[in-house]
Amino acid sequence: MKQEPSNEHVLHEISPLGENDILYIADRHKKEFTYPIHNHQVFELNFVEHATGVRRIVGDSNEVIGEYDLVLITSLELEHVWMQNECQTDDIHEITVQFRFNLSNDGIFGKNPFKHIYHMLNEARKGLVFPMETIMKVYNQLQELSSITDRFEAFISFLRILNVLANSEGARTLATTSYAKVVIEEHSSRILKVKNYINKNYNKDLKLKTLSELACMSETAFSRFFKLHTGRTVSEYIIDIRLGYAARMLVDTNKSVADICYLCGYNNLSNFNRVFKRKKGCAPTEFREYYHKTKIIV
């Protein structure tokens, strides 16, 4: 694949997809992952098997994968990479499908039969990883996809894979909203108002009383309401937003960890380091180091 440097020192991969193409399918066996952290102007579904111990980085998500991994990424800016790490397998199987869909409301995916796929593709702007049960549902279809020579049939087969993924449960997003620079969307106007306030004031002291007043609810009722709509407590949500901005600064700037700590609303460096490690699986300095090791500096 062609590549060119981006302004943020992340490799910008140029997909082989032409203007009139819909799918590019790469099915390969290899001994190791060597491609650096990158992004690209197309959507991507990436399947990996026999790669236990590989480290997968998607935005500010940093995880070591097991025997199987399936990730959908539809952001054109979100950095991602699969690193060899501790993987000892000498026959890694990877299937990558790059595709370009029109996600405007007046496009085909804005129509009723495709609403569930449309919703999934929008969620995948933060990266979406699927559980083992779902992977097994599409395993055979993925294995056969690269052998389909008829372009129409290949496209239909891929749509069927997306349909299964969109109708399965258990997928989870990888990058945080703030890191992925995704516009916050929410059906509840009260929650949306609070989320937007948190996003604009994450570096300040955020009080439950202030947030509940924004929603015109008591603190107790608002806390229950927020957890019901988001699946997270108010404090957990604030932590995720702050750490997303912190991770972005660790990657994109040369600011010290201490400066980033205070810029993200923390007034105690030890507490910031402890929370970051608990949520991200590594210390802020280690997080920055992972990115520096996998980037091409231009």
Secondary structure, DSSP 8 states (H G I E B T S, - for coil): -EEEE-TTS-EEEE-S--TT--EEEEEEEES-----SEEESSEEEEEEES-TT-EEEETTEEEE--SEEEEEE--SS--EEEE-TT---S-EEEEEEEE----STTSGGGSGGGHHHHHHHHHGGG-EE--HHHHHHHHHHHHHHTT---HHHHHHHHHHHHHHHHH-S--EE-S-HHHHT-----SSHHHHHHHHHHHHHTTS---HHHHHHHTTS-HHHHHHHHHHHHSS-HHHHHHHHHHHHHHHHHHH----HHHHHHHTT-S-HHHHHHHHHHHHSS-HHHHHHHHHHH----
